[in-house]
Amino acid sequence: MRGGSEMANLYSSGFEDFEEIPDSVLDEMLKAGAEIVADEQRKTARSMLGEKGRGSGTTVRSIKVKSPKKSRGGGREISITFDGSRPNGKKTKRNAEVAFINEYGKPGQRAKQFIRIANETATDSVTEVQEAIMGKWLESQ
C-alpha cells in the first residue's frame, strides 16, 4: 500500500513483474484484497471513531473500493477512497479530509490511526486470498 496524491487514498499494486498473468486475474486479486482492507478499515473506524454518540458513521460509510485500473508503471492498481462530503456549518467538508484528520490528528485532536491499524491487521488475510486466486489461475494453466 502506498499513499496517493490525496493522503486518504490508498493504492495497492505491485504485480508489474507478472506480465504473463492476465489483467482479469490481477484485477480479481486486487479487488479481493481491497475489499478485505476496506472491510477492516470500516470495522476499525467503527471501534475507534464511534458510530453512535461521538461520531455519525459518515466516515465509515464513505469508504469505497474503486475499480482496478492500469497504473502509471504499467501494472494494475486499485484505490480505497473516502468518497463524498458532509455538511460543516455553512460549508461542506470532504470525507477524505475528515479521514486524514482522524488518522493524523490536528492541534487539540489526537491521531486515531484507524487506517494504518486496519491495513496492518488485514495484511495476512489479503495475502491468503490473493495467493488462493493466483493458485487457482496457475492450476488452470
Residue pairs with C-beta under 8 A, 6 or more apart in sequence:
1 10
1 11
1 12
1 37
1 119
2 10
2 11
2 13
3 9
3 10
3 11
4 10
4 11
4 79
6 81
6 96
7 96
7 100
7 103
7 104
8 81
8 82
8 95
8 96
8 97
8 99
8 100
8 103
8 115
9 79
9 80
9 81
9 82
9 96
10 37
10 79
10 80
10 81
10 115
10 119
11 71
11 77
11 78
11 79
12 30
12 33
12 34
12 37
12 77
12 78
12 80
13 30
13 71
13 73
13 75
13 76
13 77
13 78
14 75
15 21
15 26
15 29
15 30
15 75
15 76
16 71
16 73
16 74
16 75
18 26
21 134
21 137
22 137
23 68
23 70
23 76
25 133
25 134
25 137
26 68
26 75
26 76
27 68
27 76
27 78
28 133
29 129
29 130
29 133
29 134
30 68
30 76
30 77
30 78
31 65
31 68
31 78
32 126
32 129
32 130
32 133
33 78
33 126
33 129
33 130
34 65
34 78
34 79
34 80
35 65
36 122
36 125
36 126
36 129
37 80
37 118
37 119
37 122
37 126
38 63
38 64
38 65
38 80
39 122
40 118
40 119
40 121
40 122
40 125
41 63
41 80
41 114
41 115
41 118
41 119
42 60
42 63
43 118
44 114
44 115
44 117
44 118
44 121
45 59
45 60
45 63
45 102
45 114
45 118
46 57
46 60
47 114
48 112
48 114
48 117
49 55
49 59
49 60
49 102
49 112
49 114
51 57
51 60
58 86
58 95
58 98
59 82
59 95
59 98
59 99
59 102
62 82
62 83
62 84
62 95
62 99
63 80
63 81
63 82
64 80
64 81
64 82
64 83
65 78
65 79
65 80
66 78
66 79
66 80
66 81
67 78
68 76
68 77
68 78
69 76
69 77
69 78
70 76
70 77
71 77
81 96
82 94
82 95
82 96
82 98
82 99
83 95
83 96
84 94
84 95
85 92
85 93
85 94
85 95
86 92
86 93
86 95
86 98
87 93
99 115
101 109
102 111
102 112
102 114
103 111
103 112
103 113
103 114
103 115
103 116
104 111
104 113
105 111
105 112
